[in-house]
Amino acid sequence: MKKFFTIAALLAADGGAIYKSKCLMCHGADGKGTAMGVAFAGSEFIASSSDQVIAEVILKGREGDAKKYKNIALGMPAMKLSDDDTGALVVYLRSLAVK
């Protein structure tokens, strides 16, 4: 998998728009989480993990035994995104984590 912090990825996709269409319903408009998805705002996982690890969670999901947050009823579904869209989403999630 290629590195996600590329000019092409940032120019080709809008991470905020991808978040709104794919993630907002479970993780909330401001990234503070809901009963269906964990918070990204202030997330130590997002802040400290590599681009690759975050991308793998986005692309592969976390269902069943792979779920990290057992208090959230739903598993994280796998997402079908291009490399550029995944990279843009990683950048956007990192921006939420530092808020």
DSSP file (Angstrom, degrees, kcal/mol; ACC not computed):
  #  RESIDUE AA STRUCTURE BP1 BP2  ACC     N-H-->O    O-->H-N    N-H-->O    O-->H-N    TCO  KAPPA ALPHA  PHI   PSI    X-CA   Y-CA   Z-CA
    1    1 A M              0   0    0      0, 0.0     3,-0.1     0, 0.0    51,-0.1   0.000 360.0 360.0 360.0 138.9    0.0    0.0    0.0
    2    2 A K        -     0   0    0      1,-0.1     2,-0.1     2,-0.0     0, 0.0  -0.332 360.0 -88.6 -81.0 162.8    1.4    3.4   -0.9
    3    3 A K        -     0   0    0      1,-0.1    -1,-0.1     2,-0.1    84,-0.1  -0.458  33.8-148.6 -67.4 140.7    2.0    6.3    1.5
    4    4 A F  S    S+     0   0    0      1,-0.2     2,-2.0    -2,-0.1    -1,-0.1   0.674  75.7  84.7 -92.7 -18.5   -1.1    8.4    1.9
    5    5 A F        +     0   0    0      4,-0.1     2,-0.3     3,-0.0    -1,-0.2  -0.498  63.3 133.1 -85.1  72.4    0.4   11.9    2.5
    6    6 A T     >  -     0   0    0     -2,-2.0     4,-2.1     1,-0.1     5,-0.2  -0.894  65.8-125.6-118.8 151.3    0.9   12.8   -1.1
    7    7 A I  H  > S+     0   0    0     -2,-0.3     4,-2.5     1,-0.2     5,-0.3   0.902 112.6  56.2 -58.5 -41.2   -0.1   16.0   -3.0
    8    8 A A  H  > S+     0   0    0      1,-0.2     4,-2.6     2,-0.2    -1,-0.2   0.914 107.3  48.0 -59.1 -43.7   -2.0   13.9   -5.5
    9    9 A A  H  > S+     0   0    0      1,-0.2     4,-1.3     2,-0.2    -1,-0.2   0.915 113.3  47.1 -64.6 -42.1   -4.2   12.3   -2.7
   10   10 A L  H  < S+     0   0    0     -4,-2.1    -1,-0.2     1,-0.2    -2,-0.2   0.854 117.8  41.9 -69.8 -33.3   -4.9   15.6   -1.1
   11   11 A L  H  < S+     0   0    0     -4,-2.5    -2,-0.2    -5,-0.2    -1,-0.2   0.819 113.4  52.9 -80.0 -31.4   -5.8   17.3   -4.4
   12   12 A A  H  < S+     0   0    0     -4,-2.6     2,-0.3    -5,-0.3    -2,-0.2   0.735 114.6  29.8 -79.1 -22.9   -7.8   14.3   -5.7
   13   13 A A     <  -     0   0    0     -4,-1.3     2,-0.7    -5,-0.2     3,-0.1  -0.966  64.3-135.5-142.1 152.3  -10.1   13.9   -2.8
   14   14 A D     >  -     0   0    0     -2,-0.3     4,-2.2     1,-0.2     3,-0.4  -0.909  14.0-163.0-109.3 104.8  -11.8   15.8   -0.1
   15   15 A G  H  > S+     0   0    0     -2,-0.7     4,-2.7     1,-0.2     5,-0.2   0.836  89.1  55.7 -57.9 -35.4  -11.5   13.9    3.2
   16   16 A G  H  > S+     0   0    0      2,-0.2     4,-2.4     1,-0.2    -1,-0.2   0.902 108.4  47.2 -64.5 -40.8  -14.3   16.0    4.8
   17   17 A A  H  > S+     0   0    0     -3,-0.4     4,-1.9     2,-0.2    -2,-0.2   0.894 112.6  49.4 -67.5 -39.8  -16.7   15.1    2.0
   18   18 A I  H  X S+     0   0    0     -4,-2.2     4,-2.5     2,-0.2     5,-0.4   0.926 110.5  51.1 -64.1 -43.8  -15.8   11.4    2.2
   19   19 A Y  H  X>S+     0   0    0     -4,-2.7     4,-2.7     1,-0.2     5,-2.3   0.933 109.3  50.8 -57.1 -47.1  -16.2   11.5    6.0
   20   20 A K  H  <5S+     0   0    0     -4,-2.4     5,-0.2     1,-0.2    -1,-0.2   0.867 116.8  39.6 -61.2 -37.0  -19.7   13.1    5.6
   21   21 A S  H  <5S+     0   0    0     -4,-1.9    -1,-0.2    -5,-0.1    -2,-0.2   0.792 131.9  21.1 -84.7 -27.0  -20.8   10.4    3.2
   22   22 A K  H  <5S+     0   0    0     -4,-2.5    -3,-0.2    -5,-0.2    -2,-0.2   0.720 131.8  23.5-112.6 -27.1  -19.2    7.4    4.8
   23   23 A C  T >X5S+     0   0    0     -4,-2.7     4,-2.7    -5,-0.4     3,-1.4   0.714  94.1  82.4-118.9 -29.2  -18.5    8.0    8.5
   24   24 A L  H 3><S+     0   0    0     -5,-2.3     4,-2.2     1,-0.3    -4,-0.1   0.833  84.2  63.5 -54.2 -40.3  -20.7   10.8    9.9
   25   25 A M  H 34 S+     0   0    0     -5,-0.2    -1,-0.3     1,-0.2    11,-0.1   0.812 119.5  23.3 -60.8 -30.0  -23.8    8.5   10.5
   26   26 A C  H <4 S+     0   0    0     -3,-1.4    11,-0.6     2,-0.1     8,-0.5   0.783 130.5  39.5-102.4 -34.8  -21.9    6.5   13.1
   27   27 A H  H  < S-     0   0    0     -4,-2.7     6,-2.4     6,-0.2    13,-0.3   0.476 108.6-114.6-100.2  -3.1  -19.1    8.8   14.3
   28   28 A G    ><  -     0   0    0     -4,-2.2     3,-1.2    -5,-0.3    -1,-0.1   0.225  26.2 -82.6  86.9 153.0  -21.0   12.0   14.4
   29   29 A A  T 3  S+     0   0    0      1,-0.3    -1,-0.1     2,-0.1    -5,-0.1   0.811 130.0  37.5 -60.8 -33.2  -20.8   15.3   12.5
   30   30 A D  T 3  S-     0   0    0      3,-0.1    -1,-0.3    -6,-0.1    -2,-0.1   0.303 114.0-111.0-104.2   7.9  -18.0   16.6   14.7
   31   31 A G  S <  S+     0   0    0     -3,-1.2     9,-3.0    -7,-0.1    10,-2.9   0.661  82.3 124.5  73.6  16.3  -16.2   13.3   15.1
   32   32 A K  S    S-     0   0    0      7,-0.2     7,-0.3     1,-0.2    -4,-0.2   0.367  70.6-118.3 -91.0   5.9  -17.1   13.1   18.8
   33   33 A G        -     0   0    0     -6,-2.4     2,-0.2     5,-0.4     5,-0.2   0.095  23.2-138.3  84.7 163.7  -18.7    9.7   18.4
   34   34 A T  B >   -A   37   0A   0      3,-2.7     3,-0.6    -8,-0.5    -8,-0.1  -0.795  43.8 -81.3-143.1-175.9  -22.2    8.3   18.9
   35   35 A A  T 3  S+     0   0    0     -2,-0.2    38,-0.7     1,-0.2    39,-0.3   0.690 131.3  48.1 -65.8 -16.5  -23.6    5.1   20.4
   36   36 A M  T 3  S+     0   0    0    -10,-0.4     2,-0.3     1,-0.2    -1,-0.2   0.590 119.4  24.6-100.7 -12.7  -22.8    3.5   17.0
   37   37 A G  B <  S-A   34   0A   0     -3,-0.6    -3,-2.7   -11,-0.6    -1,-0.2  -0.994  78.0-107.4-156.0 146.2  -19.2    4.6   16.6
   38   38 A V        -     0   0    0     -2,-0.3    -5,-0.4    -5,-0.2     2,-0.2  -0.175  42.9 -95.8 -69.6 162.5  -16.2    5.8   18.6
   39   39 A A        -     0   0    0     -7,-0.3    -7,-0.2     1,-0.1    -1,-0.1  -0.537  25.2-172.5 -78.1 142.8  -15.0    9.4   18.7
   40   40 A F    >   +     0   0    0     -9,-3.0     3,-2.3   -13,-0.3     2,-0.3   0.647  62.2  98.8 -99.9 -27.5  -12.1   10.6   16.5
   41   41 A A  T 3  S-     0   0    0    -10,-2.9    56,-0.3     1,-0.3    57,-0.1  -0.462 105.8  -1.3 -62.9 121.1  -11.9   13.9   18.2
   42   42 A G  T 3  S+     0   0    0     54,-0.8     2,-0.4    -2,-0.3    -1,-0.3   0.628  93.2 166.0  73.4  13.6   -9.0   13.6   20.7
   43   43 A S    <>  -     0   0    0     -3,-2.3     4,-2.2     1,-0.2    -1,-0.2  -0.480  29.9-162.3 -70.5 120.6   -8.4   10.0   19.6
   44   44 A E  H  > S+     0   0    0     -2,-0.4     4,-2.4     2,-0.2     5,-0.3   0.859  92.0  57.8 -66.4 -36.5   -5.1    8.6   20.8
   45   45 A F  H  > S+     0   0    0      2,-0.2     4,-1.8     1,-0.2    -1,-0.2   0.942 110.8  40.9 -60.3 -48.5   -5.4    5.8   18.3
   46   46 A I  H  4 S+     0   0    0      1,-0.2    -2,-0.2     2,-0.2    -1,-0.2   0.910 117.1  49.3 -66.7 -41.9   -5.7    8.2   15.3
   47   47 A A  H  < S+     0   0    0     -4,-2.2    -1,-0.2     1,-0.2    -2,-0.2   0.844 121.6  32.0 -66.8 -34.2   -3.0   10.5   16.7
   48   48 A S  H  < S+     0   0    0     -4,-2.4    -1,-0.2    -5,-0.1    -2,-0.2   0.614  98.7  91.2-104.4 -13.0   -0.4    7.8   17.4
   49   49 A S  S  < S-     0   0    0     -4,-1.8     2,-0.0    -5,-0.3    -4,-0.0  -0.467  77.4-108.0 -84.3 155.8   -1.1    5.2   14.7
   50   50 A S     >  -     0   0    0     -2,-0.1     4,-2.2     1,-0.1     5,-0.2  -0.321  29.3-109.8 -73.2 161.9    0.6    5.1   11.3
   51   51 A D  H  > S+     0   0    0      1,-0.2     4,-2.8     2,-0.2     5,-0.2   0.908 120.1  55.6 -55.6 -42.2   -1.2    6.0    8.1
   52   52 A Q  H  > S+     0   0    0      1,-0.2     4,-2.3     2,-0.2    -1,-0.2   0.903 107.0  47.4 -60.0 -45.5   -1.0    2.4    7.1
   53   53 A V  H  > S+     0   0    0      2,-0.2     4,-1.8     1,-0.2    -1,-0.2   0.923 114.0  46.8 -65.6 -44.6   -2.7    1.1   10.3
   54   54 A I  H  X S+     0   0    0     -4,-2.2     4,-2.2     1,-0.2    -2,-0.2   0.927 112.6  50.7 -62.7 -44.4   -5.5    3.7   10.1
   55   55 A A  H  X S+     0   0    0     -4,-2.8     4,-3.0     1,-0.2     5,-0.3   0.890 107.0  54.3 -60.9 -40.3   -6.0    2.9    6.4
   56   56 A E  H  X S+     0   0    0     -4,-2.3     4,-2.9     2,-0.2     5,-0.5   0.896 108.0  49.2 -62.5 -40.2   -6.2   -0.8    7.2
   57   57 A V  H  X S+     0   0    0     -4,-1.8     4,-2.1     2,-0.2    -1,-0.2   0.927 113.5  47.2 -64.3 -43.3   -9.0   -0.2    9.7
   58   58 A I  H  < S+     0   0    0     -4,-2.2    21,-1.6     1,-0.2    -2,-0.2   0.944 120.7  36.7 -61.2 -48.2  -10.9    1.9    7.2
   59   59 A L  H  < S+     0   0    0     -4,-3.0    -2,-0.2    19,-0.2    -1,-0.2   0.821 129.5  29.9 -79.3 -32.5  -10.4   -0.6    4.3
   60   60 A K  H  < S-     0   0    0     -4,-2.9    18,-0.3    -5,-0.3    -3,-0.2   0.693  94.4-152.7-100.1 -23.1  -10.8   -3.9    6.3
   61   61 A G     <  -     0   0    0     -4,-2.1     2,-0.3    -5,-0.5    -1,-0.1  -0.157  19.5 -96.9  76.0-177.9  -13.1   -2.8    9.1
   62   62 A R  B     +B   76   0B   0     14,-2.4    14,-2.3    -4,-0.1     2,-0.3  -0.813  51.3 160.3-144.1  99.6  -13.2   -4.4   12.5
   63   63 A E    >   -     0   0    0     -2,-0.3     3,-2.1    12,-0.2     4,-0.2  -0.816  52.1 -15.6-118.2 157.7  -15.9   -7.0   13.0
   64   64 A G  G >  S+     0   0    0     -2,-0.3     3,-1.7     1,-0.3    -2,-0.0  -0.222 133.8   2.6  55.9-128.1  -16.4   -9.7   15.6
   65   65 A D  G 3  S+     0   0    0      1,-0.3    -1,-0.3     3,-0.0    -3,-0.0   0.704 127.9  65.3 -65.3 -20.4  -13.2  -10.6   17.5
   66   66 A A  G <  S+     0   0    0     -3,-2.1    -1,-0.3     2,-0.0    -2,-0.2   0.582  73.3 117.2 -79.2  -9.6  -11.3   -7.8   15.7
   67   67 A K    <   -     0   0    0     -3,-1.7     3,-0.2    -4,-0.2    -4,-0.1  -0.379  47.4-166.6 -61.0 132.5  -13.5   -5.1   17.3
   68   68 A K  S    S+     0   0    0      1,-0.2     2,-0.8    -6,-0.1    -1,-0.2   0.834  77.0  51.9 -87.9 -36.7  -11.4   -2.9   19.5
   69   69 A Y    >   -     0   0    0      1,-0.2     3,-1.5     3,-0.1    -1,-0.2  -0.829  61.8-178.0-108.7  96.1  -14.2   -1.1   21.4
   70   70 A K  T 3  S+     0   0    0     -2,-0.8    -1,-0.2     1,-0.3    -3,-0.0   0.676  77.6  67.9 -69.3 -18.4  -16.5   -3.7   22.8
   71   71 A N  T 3  S+     0   0    0      2,-0.0     2,-0.6     0, 0.0    -1,-0.3   0.597  83.4  84.2 -79.0  -9.8  -18.9   -1.1   24.3
   72   72 A I  S <  S-     0   0    0     -3,-1.5   -36,-0.1     1,-0.1   -37,-0.1  -0.844  73.6-149.4 -93.6 123.4  -20.0   -0.1   20.7
   73   73 A A  S    S+     0   0    0    -38,-0.7     2,-0.2    -2,-0.6    -1,-0.1   0.870  74.4  63.4 -63.2 -40.0  -22.7   -2.4   19.5
   74   74 A L  S    S-     0   0    0    -39,-0.3     2,-0.2   -38,-0.1    -2,-0.1  -0.569  77.8-130.1 -89.9 148.7  -21.8   -2.3   15.8
   75   75 A G        -     0   0    0     -2,-0.2   -12,-0.2    -8,-0.1    -1,-0.1  -0.504  33.8 -99.7 -83.7 163.7  -18.6   -3.4   14.2
   76   76 A M  B     -B   62   0B   0    -14,-2.3   -14,-2.4    -2,-0.2     2,-0.1  -0.775  41.6-138.1 -84.7 116.4  -16.7   -1.2   11.8
   77   77 A P        -     0   0    0      0, 0.0   -16,-0.3     0, 0.0     2,-0.2  -0.403  22.2-101.7 -74.0 153.3  -17.6   -2.3    8.3
   78   78 A A        -     0   0    0    -18,-0.3     2,-0.4   -17,-0.1   -19,-0.2  -0.489  37.8-142.9 -68.2 142.0  -15.0   -2.5    5.6
   79   79 A M        -     0   0    0    -21,-1.6     2,-0.9    -2,-0.2   -18,-0.1  -0.879   5.9-140.9-110.6 141.8  -15.0    0.4    3.2
   80   80 A K        +     0   0    0     -2,-0.4     2,-0.3   -20,-0.0   -21,-0.1  -0.862  44.9 147.4-101.1  99.3  -14.3    0.3   -0.6
   81   81 A L        -     0   0    0     -2,-0.9    -2,-0.0   -22,-0.0     2,-0.0  -0.944  47.7-111.4-131.6 151.6  -12.3    3.4   -1.2
   82   82 A S     >  -     0   0    0     -2,-0.3     4,-2.8     1,-0.1     5,-0.2  -0.308  38.1-105.4 -70.9 165.6   -9.5    4.3   -3.7
   83   83 A D  H  > S+     0   0    0      1,-0.2     4,-2.7     2,-0.2     5,-0.2   0.912 122.8  50.3 -58.2 -42.9   -6.0    4.9   -2.4
   84   84 A D  H  > S+     0   0    0      2,-0.2     4,-2.4     1,-0.2    -1,-0.2   0.917 112.1  46.0 -64.2 -43.2   -6.5    8.7   -2.9
   85   85 A D  H  > S+     0   0    0      2,-0.2     4,-2.3     1,-0.2    -1,-0.2   0.901 113.1  50.3 -65.8 -40.3   -9.8    8.7   -1.0
   86   86 A T  H  X S+     0   0    0     -4,-2.8     4,-2.4     2,-0.2    -2,-0.2   0.931 111.3  48.9 -62.4 -44.8   -8.4    6.6    1.8
   87   87 A G  H  X S+     0   0    0     -4,-2.7     4,-2.2     1,-0.2    -2,-0.2   0.910 111.2  49.0 -60.8 -43.8   -5.4    9.0    2.1
   88   88 A A  H  X S+     0   0    0     -4,-2.4     4,-2.2     1,-0.2    -1,-0.2   0.884 111.1  50.6 -64.3 -38.1   -7.7   12.0    2.1
   89   89 A L  H  X S+     0   0    0     -4,-2.3     4,-2.9     2,-0.2    -2,-0.2   0.902 107.9  52.3 -66.9 -40.8   -9.8   10.4    4.8
   90   90 A V  H  X S+     0   0    0     -4,-2.4     4,-2.3     2,-0.2    -2,-0.2   0.929 109.7  49.6 -58.7 -45.8   -6.8    9.6    7.0
   91   91 A V  H  X S+     0   0    0     -4,-2.2     4,-1.6     1,-0.2    -2,-0.2   0.927 112.5  47.8 -59.4 -45.0   -5.7   13.2    6.7
   92   92 A Y  H  X S+     0   0    0     -4,-2.2     4,-1.7     1,-0.2    -2,-0.2   0.917 109.7  51.7 -64.7 -43.2   -9.2   14.4    7.7
   93   93 A L  H  X S+     0   0    0     -4,-2.9     4,-2.0     1,-0.2    -1,-0.2   0.897 107.7  53.2 -60.9 -39.6   -9.4   11.9   10.7
   94   94 A R  H  X S+     0   0    0     -4,-2.3     4,-1.1     1,-0.2    -1,-0.2   0.876 105.1  54.7 -62.2 -36.5   -6.0   13.2   11.9
   95   95 A S  H  < S+     0   0    0     -4,-1.6    -1,-0.2     1,-0.2     4,-0.2   0.864 109.4  47.8 -66.0 -33.8   -7.4   16.8   11.8
   96   96 A L  H >< S+     0   0    0     -4,-1.7     3,-1.3     1,-0.2   -54,-0.8   0.867 104.8  60.2 -70.1 -36.4  -10.3   15.6   14.0
   97   97 A A  H 3< S+     0   0    0     -4,-2.0    -1,-0.2   -56,-0.3    -2,-0.2   0.778 103.6  50.2 -65.4 -27.1   -8.0   13.9   16.5
   98   98 A V  T 3<        0   0    0     -4,-1.1    -1,-0.3     1,-0.2    -2,-0.2   0.462 360.0 360.0 -91.8  -0.5   -6.1   17.1   17.3
   99   99 A K    <         0   0    0     -3,-1.3    -1,-0.2    -4,-0.2    -2,-0.1   0.479 360.0 360.0 -80.3 360.0   -9.3   19.2   18.0
